[in-house]
Amino acid sequence: MGQGFVLKGKVLCGECYQKLADYEILHEREVPPKQLVEADNCQNCGEPLADTEEA
């Protein structure tokens, strides 16, 4: 089990989180602060999450 970030109800890896956050910012929507949670895989790309992600 690793750590991922929650955004729009999904647990995401760091790369997918950043892509979705950039998309939301581009469309002038607010992005909530990062929230780390424990999960097995990214719910966007399906990759296993690393034990630690950079905040």
Helices and strands as residue ranges (DSSP letters): E 2-7, E 10-12, H 14-26, E 36-39
